[in-house]
Protein backbone atom coordinates (compact mmCIF):
# COMPACT_ATOMS: atom_id res chain seq x y z
CA UNK A 1 0.00 0.00 0.00
CA UNK A 2 1.33 3.44 -0.89
CA UNK A 3 1.19 6.10 1.82
CA UNK A 4 -0.12 9.58 1.07
CA UNK A 5 0.31 12.76 3.01
CA UNK A 6 0.23 16.50 2.86
CA UNK A 7 -2.36 19.18 3.32
CA UNK A 8 -5.08 18.83 0.73
CA UNK A 9 -6.71 22.09 1.83
CA UNK A 10 -3.74 24.31 0.94
CA UNK A 11 -4.29 26.06 -2.35
CA UNK A 12 -1.88 28.01 -4.53
CA UNK A 13 -2.02 31.79 -4.59
CA UNK A 14 -2.60 32.59 -0.93
CA UNK A 15 -0.15 35.48 -1.24
CA UNK A 16 2.20 34.10 1.41
CA UNK A 17 5.60 32.77 0.48
CA UNK A 18 6.15 31.11 3.87
CA UNK A 19 3.99 30.56 6.92
CA UNK A 20 6.85 30.52 9.43
CA UNK A 21 9.83 32.42 8.00
CA UNK A 22 11.76 32.70 11.29
CA UNK A 23 12.06 28.96 11.93
CA UNK A 24 15.08 26.84 11.04
CA UNK A 25 14.45 25.24 7.68
CA UNK A 26 15.28 21.57 7.18
CA UNK A 27 14.10 19.26 4.42
CA UNK A 28 12.46 16.48 6.48
CA UNK A 29 10.77 16.09 9.83
CA UNK A 30 13.27 13.41 10.80
CA UNK A 31 16.15 15.81 10.04
CA UNK A 32 14.48 18.41 12.25
CA UNK A 33 14.31 15.82 15.03
CA UNK A 34 17.96 14.89 14.46
CA UNK A 35 18.94 18.57 14.64
CA UNK A 36 17.18 19.08 17.99
CA UNK A 37 18.53 15.86 19.50
CA UNK A 38 22.10 16.75 18.58
CA UNK A 39 21.83 20.44 19.51
CA UNK A 40 20.47 19.62 22.96
CA UNK A 41 22.73 16.59 23.45
CA UNK A 42 19.78 14.33 24.26
CA UNK A 43 20.58 10.79 25.45
CA UNK A 44 17.08 9.55 26.25
CA UNK A 45 13.74 10.25 24.62
CA UNK A 46 10.27 9.40 25.86
CA UNK A 47 8.07 8.41 22.92
CA UNK A 48 4.40 7.50 22.62
CA UNK A 49 3.74 3.90 21.57
CA UNK A 50 1.60 5.17 18.69
CA UNK A 51 4.34 6.63 16.52
CA UNK A 52 5.86 6.79 13.05
CA UNK A 53 8.82 4.42 12.52
CA UNK A 54 11.07 7.20 11.22
CA UNK A 55 11.32 8.72 14.71
CA UNK A 56 12.51 5.46 16.21
CA UNK A 57 15.02 4.96 13.37
CA UNK A 58 16.61 8.35 14.18
CA UNK A 59 16.91 7.33 17.83
CA UNK A 60 18.58 4.05 16.93
CA UNK A 61 20.93 5.77 14.48
CA UNK A 62 21.99 8.29 17.14
CA UNK A 63 22.19 5.72 19.99
CA UNK A 64 19.51 7.57 21.92
CA UNK A 65 17.68 5.42 24.41
CA UNK A 66 13.93 5.38 23.76
CA UNK A 67 11.37 4.71 26.45
CA UNK A 68 7.71 4.48 25.57
CA UNK A 69 4.64 5.94 27.25
CA UNK A 70 0.90 5.52 26.77
CA UNK A 71 -1.56 8.03 25.35
CA UNK A 72 -5.17 8.41 26.43
CA UNK A 73 -8.34 8.18 24.30
CA UNK A 74 -7.85 11.82 23.24
CA UNK A 75 -4.29 11.07 22.07
CA UNK A 76 -2.81 13.06 24.96
CA UNK A 77 0.29 11.85 26.79
CA UNK A 78 0.02 9.80 29.96
CA UNK A 79 3.38 10.68 31.45
CA UNK A 80 4.43 11.31 35.02
CA UNK A 81 8.19 11.17 35.24
CA UNK A 82 10.86 13.72 36.04
CA UNK A 83 13.11 14.53 33.09
CA UNK A 84 16.86 14.87 33.45
CA UNK A 85 18.69 17.57 31.49
CA UNK A 86 19.65 15.13 28.72
CA UNK A 87 16.15 13.65 28.39
CA UNK A 88 13.22 14.85 26.32
CA UNK A 89 9.49 14.20 26.13
CA UNK A 90 8.38 13.78 22.51
CA UNK A 91 4.73 14.81 22.15
CA UNK A 92 2.83 14.11 18.94
CA UNK A 93 -0.02 16.42 17.95
CA UNK A 94 -1.65 13.63 15.95
CA UNK A 95 -4.67 15.38 14.50
CA UNK A 96 -4.24 18.93 15.74
CA UNK A 97 -6.01 18.09 18.99
CA UNK A 98 -3.32 19.64 21.21
CA UNK A 99 -3.72 23.40 21.52
CA UNK A 100 -1.01 25.82 22.60
CA UNK A 101 -2.58 26.22 26.04
CA UNK A 102 -1.99 22.52 26.67
CA UNK A 103 1.56 22.77 25.28
CA UNK A 104 2.31 25.65 27.68
CA UNK A 105 0.98 23.58 30.56
CA UNK A 106 3.27 20.71 29.57
CA UNK A 107 6.25 23.04 29.21
CA UNK A 108 5.66 24.37 32.73
CA UNK A 109 5.91 20.82 34.02
CA UNK A 110 8.66 19.43 31.77
CA UNK A 111 11.77 21.35 30.76
CA UNK A 112 12.58 19.50 27.54
CA UNK A 113 9.72 18.91 25.12
CA UNK A 114 9.72 18.27 21.40
CA UNK A 115 6.32 18.91 19.87
CA UNK A 116 5.66 16.99 16.65
CA UNK A 117 3.28 19.28 14.76
CA UNK A 118 3.75 17.54 11.41
CA UNK A 119 0.00 16.93 11.25
CA UNK A 120 -0.81 20.41 12.62
CA UNK A 121 0.84 22.73 10.13
CA UNK A 122 -1.28 25.79 10.91
CA UNK A 123 -0.70 25.73 14.67
CA UNK A 124 1.82 28.46 15.38
CA UNK A 125 4.94 27.29 17.22
CA UNK A 126 5.52 28.64 20.71
CA UNK A 127 8.76 30.28 21.79
CA UNK A 128 11.14 27.98 23.66
CA UNK A 129 9.31 24.80 22.55
CA UNK A 130 11.13 22.70 19.96
CA UNK A 131 8.52 22.11 17.28
CA UNK A 132 8.72 19.92 14.20
CA UNK A 133 6.46 20.87 11.34
CA UNK A 134 6.52 20.68 7.54
CA UNK A 135 7.45 23.86 5.72
CA UNK A 136 7.65 24.98 2.10
CA UNK A 137 4.57 22.95 1.33
CA UNK A 138 3.46 25.30 -1.44
CA UNK A 139 6.72 24.80 -3.33
CA UNK A 140 6.39 21.03 -2.97
CA UNK A 141 2.83 21.16 -4.26
CA UNK A 142 3.90 23.24 -7.24
CA UNK A 143 6.74 20.84 -8.10
CA UNK A 144 4.38 17.86 -7.89
CA UNK A 145 1.81 19.55 -10.14
CA UNK A 146 4.47 20.32 -12.74
CA UNK A 147 5.38 16.60 -12.91
CA UNK A 148 1.79 15.56 -13.67
MITI-942636 format. One record per residue: residue number from 1; residue in three letters; x, y, z of N, C-alpha, C in turn. Coordinates in steps of 0.001 Angstrom, whole numbers. Layout:
<recs>
REC resi resn    n.xx    n.yy    n.zz   ca.xx   ca.yy   ca.zz    c.xx    c.yy    c.zz
REC  NUM  ALA       X       Y       Z       X       Y       Z       X       Y       Z
...
</recs>
This chain:
<recs>
REC resi resn    n.xx    n.yy    n.zz   ca.xx   ca.yy   ca.zz    c.xx    c.yy    c.zz
REC    1  UNK     843   -1169       0       0       0       0     894    1239       0
REC    2  UNK     566    2205    -813    1330    3444    -891     741    4467      87
REC    3  UNK    1636    5082     881    1187    6103    1825    1007    7423    1107
REC    4  UNK      48    8222    1578    -117    9577    1070     -20   10535    2236
REC    5  UNK     219   11775    1939     313   12763    3012     187   14146    2440
REC    6  UNK     302   15115    3300     228   16497    2862   -1017   17177    3380
REC    7  UNK   -1228   18356    2894   -2359   19184    3320   -3202   19487    2099
REC    8  UNK   -4259   18703    1912   -5081   18830     732   -5811   20170     670
REC    9  UNK   -5999   20824    1799   -6715   22087    1834   -5886   23295    1451
REC   10  UNK   -4580   23159    1288   -3739   24306     938   -3822   24523    -565
REC   11  UNK   -4175   25714    -938   -4293   26057   -2349   -3193   27023   -2745
REC   12  UNK   -2856   27060   -4011   -1876   28009   -4531   -2462   29418   -4487
REC   13  UNK   -1584   30404   -4460   -2023   31789   -4594   -2556   32419   -3333
REC   14  UNK   -2112   31980   -2164   -2595   32589    -930   -1901   33912    -654
REC   15  UNK    -857   34220   -1435    -148   35478   -1245     954   35411    -217
REC   16  UNK    1156   34266     391    2200   34100    1406    3277   33190     838
REC   17  UNK    4515   33620     964    5601   32773     484    5975   31717    1522
REC   18  UNK    5864   32046    2789    6148   31106    3869    5209   31397    5033
REC   19  UNK    4829   30372    5738    3989   30563    6916    4816   30899    8152
REC   20  UNK    6017   30333    8257    6854   30516    9433    8280   30865    9013
REC   21  UNK    8517   32076    8559    9832   32424    8004   10971   32451    9020
REC   22  UNK   10685   32587   10304   11762   32704   11292   12268   31355   11818
REC   23  UNK   11643   30265   11431   12064   28957   11925   13245   28414   11134
REC   24  UNK   13980   27509   11724   15085   26842   11039   14488   25914    9986
REC   25  UNK   15007   26007    8789   14453   25241    7681   15291   23997    7395
REC   26  UNK   14653   22841    7498   15281   21566    7179   14349   20818    6231
REC   27  UNK   14888   19872    5491   14102   19260    4421   13141   18162    4866
REC   28  UNK   13329   17561    6017   12461   16481    6478   12205   16605    7973
REC   29  UNK   11067   16095    8407   10770   16087    9833   11797   15313   10625
REC   30  UNK   12269   14204   10076   13272   13414   10800   14598   14154   10910
REC   31  UNK   14929   14998    9926   16145   15810   10041   15970   16914   11070
REC   32  UNK   14756   17419   11205   14482   18410   12254   14647   17763   13626
REC   33  UNK   14143   16546   13771   14314   15824   15032   15800   15584   15306
REC   34  UNK   16523   15139   14311   17955   14894   14460   18691   16162   14894
REC   35  UNK   18334   17281   14294   18941   18571   14637   18728   18895   16119
REC   36  UNK   17496   18758   16586   17177   19079   17985   17898   18128   18935
REC   37  UNK   17883   16846   18629   18526   15860   19500   20018   16130   19637
REC   38  UNK   20659   16460   18528   22099   16745   18577   22381   18083   19266
REC   39  UNK   21596   19101   18936   21831   20436   19510   21666   20435   21021
REC   40  UNK   20724   19659   21520   20465   19622   22962   21194   18481   23668
REC   41  UNK   21955   17711   22894   22728   16595   23455   21833   15641   24258
REC   42  UNK   20753   15222   23630   19780   14334   24260   20294   12893   24227
REC   43  UNK   20163   12194   25364   20584   10794   25452   19412    9840   25669
REC   44  UNK   18274   10391   26050   17084    9554   26251   15861   10336   25792
REC   45  UNK   14959    9616   25119   13742   10250   24616   12536    9402   25018
REC   46  UNK   11516   10061   25510   10269    9397   25860    9310    9563   24689
REC   47  UNK    8891    8433   24127    8070    8411   22920    6730    7751   23187
REC   48  UNK    5678    8212   22518    4401    7496   22621    4487    6176   21845
REC   49  UNK    3750    5166   22288    3742    3895   21573    3198    4060   20159
REC   50  UNK    2219    4925   19992    1597    5165   18690    2447    6207   17977
REC   51  UNK    3326    5744   17062    4344    6632   16522    4842    6136   15166
REC   52  UNK    5259    7064   14343    5863    6787   13047    7234    6123   13240
REC   53  UNK    7542    5141   12417    8819    4422   12520   10033    5309   12312
REC   54  UNK    9900    6371   11534   11068    7203   11221   11652    7854   12478
REC   55  UNK   10828    8131   13456   11315    8723   14707   12199    7715   15443
REC   56  UNK   11737    6487   15523   12509    5456   16208   13813    5153   15470
REC   57  UNK   13802    5194   14158   15020    4963   13372   16082    6022   13668
REC   58  UNK   15661    7277   13825   16608    8349   14183   17225    8060   15547
REC   59  UNK   16398    7633   16490   16906    7332   17834   17937    6211   17787
REC   60  UNK   17638    5165   17042   18580    4048   16925   19870    4509   16268
REC   61  UNK   19753    5284   15207   20932    5769   14482   21836    6602   15388
REC   62  UNK   21242    7387   16270   21992    8293   17144   22309    7689   18517
REC   63  UNK   21972    6405   18704   22187    5723   19988   21518    6456   21145
REC   64  UNK   20310    6908   20891   19513    7572   21920   18522    6557   22467
REC   65  UNK   18534    6415   23765   17685    5418   24408   16222    5849   24367
REC   66  UNK   15351    5058   23722   13925    5379   23755   13225    4666   24916
REC   67  UNK   12267    5343   25485   11372    4709   26454    9973    5140   26061
REC   68  UNK    9042    4208   26093    7709    4484   25571    6707    4786   26679
REC   69  UNK    5730    5618   26324    4645    5941   27248    3305    5781   26521
REC   70  UNK    2256    5677   27299     902    5518   26769     288    6879   26451
REC   71  UNK    -727    6852   25592   -1559    8032   25355   -2994    7661   25729
REC   72  UNK   -3787    8683   26043   -5175    8415   26433   -6084    8386   25200
REC   73  UNK   -7382    8281   25411   -8339    8179   24304   -8430    9462   23473
REC   74  UNK   -7902   10558   23989   -7849   11822   23245   -6471   12061   22622
REC   75  UNK   -5647   11028   22619   -4287   11075   22066   -3366   12014   22841
REC   76  UNK   -3648   12218   24112   -2812   13060   24964   -1875   12177   25770
REC   77  UNK    -680   12682   26075     295   11849   26792    -132   11499   28206
REC   78  UNK     140   10254   28571      24    9804   29957    1467    9642   30419
REC   79  UNK    1953   10650   31111    3381   10684   31452    3542   11391   32787
REC   80  UNK    4245   10734   33702    4426   11312   35024    5811   10989   35563
REC   81  UNK    6819   11390   34814    8194   11172   35244    8907   12518   35301
REC   82  UNK   10011   12526   35987   10860   13718   36037   11945   13554   34979
REC   83  UNK   12106   14577   34154   13111   14533   33094   14447   15058   33586
REC   84  UNK   15515   14368   33211   16861   14869   33452   17208   15848   32331
REC   85  UNK   18303   16560   32478   18694   17566   31489   18943   16992   30099
REC   86  UNK   19370   15731   30022   19655   15131   28720   18524   14218   28235
REC   87  UNK   17324   14424   28781   16145   13655   28387   15081   14594   27824
REC   88  UNK   14255   14035   26948   13223   14852   26320   11924   14055   26211
REC   89  UNK   10818   14764   26340    9491   14199   26129    9047   14574   24720
REC   90  UNK    8806   13577   23888    8380   13776   22506    6861   13659   22475
REC   91  UNK    6191   14752   22144    4728   14806   22151    4243   14968   20718
REC   92  UNK    3366   14071   20294    2829   14114   18935    1448   14751   18956
REC   93  UNK    1280   15773   18143     -17   16424   17954    -687   15734   16764
REC   94  UNK   -1207   14537   16996   -1649   13625   15947   -2598   14249   14934
REC   95  UNK   -3642   14862   15397   -4674   15384   14500   -4979   16848   14798
REC   96  UNK   -4020   17536   15386   -4236   18933   15739   -5062   19095   16999
REC   97  UNK   -5165   18048   17798   -6010   18085   18992   -5343   18796   20160
REC   98  UNK   -4023   18983   20109   -3322   19643   21208   -3208   21131   20896
REC   99  UNK   -3807   21950   21735   -3720   23403   21516   -2519   23969   22278
REC  100  UNK   -2190   25210   21983   -1009   25820   22596   -1160   26006   24103
REC  101  UNK   -2364   26120   24602   -2577   26223   26042   -2102   24940   26733
REC  102  UNK   -2433   23798   26127   -1994   22515   26673    -467   22379   26574
REC  103  UNK     106   22828   25462    1564   22766   25279    2258   23609   26351
REC  104  UNK    1728   24799   26634    2311   25649   27680    2242   24961   29043
REC  105  UNK    1126   24295   29298     979   23576   30561    2027   22464   30664
REC  106  UNK    2236   21737   29574    3271   20706   29566    4660   21303   29779
REC  107  UNK    4916   22425   29115    6247   23036   29213    6518   23598   30605
REC  108  UNK    5473   23943   31341    5661   24371   32732    6061   23195   33614
REC  109  UNK    5629   22020   33228    5913   20825   34025    7211   20129   33601
REC  110  UNK    7491   20126   32293    8664   19428   31768    9555   20414   31020
REC  111  UNK   10825   20397   31351   11767   21352   30764   12014   21090   29285
REC  112  UNK   12246   19843   28918   12576   19496   27538   11411   18787   26859
REC  113  UNK   10827   19469   25899    9724   18912   25116   10040   19124   23645
REC  114  UNK    9754   18105   22852    9723   18270   21401    8283   18035   20989
REC  115  UNK    7701   19014   20329    6324   18911   19866    6329   18571   18379
REC  116  UNK    5767   17433   18044    5658   16993   16655    4341   17532   16097
REC  117  UNK    4452   18641   15361    3281   19279   14759    3202   18986   13259
REC  118  UNK    3756   17868   12832    3753   17539   11411    2323   17471   10873
REC  119  UNK    1395   17000   11681       0   16927   11246    -809   18153   11671
REC  120  UNK    -140   19190   12132    -811   20409   12618     -92   21641   12087
REC  121  UNK      36   21702   10788     835   22735   10130     447   24149   10537
REC  122  UNK    -827   24424   10681   -1284   25790   10914   -1214   26232   12376
REC  123  UNK    -850   25349   13267    -700   25734   14667     641   26440   14833
REC  124  UNK     596   27677   15259    1824   28462   15379    2713   27911   16486
REC  125  UNK    4011   27754   16184    4944   27292   17216    5081   28301   18349
REC  126  UNK    5306   27792   19544    5524   28639   20712    7017   28871   20911
REC  127  UNK    7366   30025   21460    8765   30285   21794    9245   29292   22843
REC  128  UNK   10464   28856   22708   11136   27977   23663   10579   26557   23684
REC  129  UNK    9780   26182   22688    9310   24803   22552    9827   24302   21207
REC  130  UNK   10644   23263   21211   11130   22701   19955    9959   22063   19235
REC  131  UNK    9685   22553   18027    8518   22111   17280    8938   21633   15897
REC  132  UNK    8457   20466   15523    8725   19923   14204    7452   20067   13383
REC  133  UNK    7585   20705   12243    6456   20868   11336    6981   20761    9913
REC  134  UNK    6105   20740    8946    6518   20683    7543    6385   22075    6966
REC  135  UNK    7448   22521    6308    7452   23861    5720    7585   23774    4208
REC  136  UNK    7480   24900    3552    7649   24981    2102    6689   24051    1373
REC  137  UNK    5518   23873    1937    4574   22946    1335    4056   23453     -15
REC  138  UNK    3936   24762    -162    3460   25302   -1438    4438   24988   -2555
REC  139  UNK    5727   25123   -2307    6720   24802   -3328    6660   23324   -3693
REC  140  UNK    6493   22460   -2700    6387   21030   -2971    5145   20723   -3800
REC  141  UNK    4038   21375   -3482    2828   21158   -4262    3031   21598   -5705
REC  142  UNK    3669   22733   -5898    3896   23236   -7244    4789   22277   -8033
REC  143  UNK    5837   21781   -7427    6739   20845   -8105    5990   19573   -8484
REC  144  UNK    5148   19088   -7591    4385   17861   -7891    3391   18091   -9031
REC  145  UNK    2768   19240   -9071    1811   19545  -10138    2504   19659  -11493
REC  146  UNK    3729   20172  -11484    4471   20317  -12740    4852   18946  -13309
REC  147  UNK    5020   17951  -12454    5383   16604  -12914    4212   15876  -13561
REC  148  UNK    2991   16260  -13198    1789   15555  -13673    1462   15927  -15103
</recs>
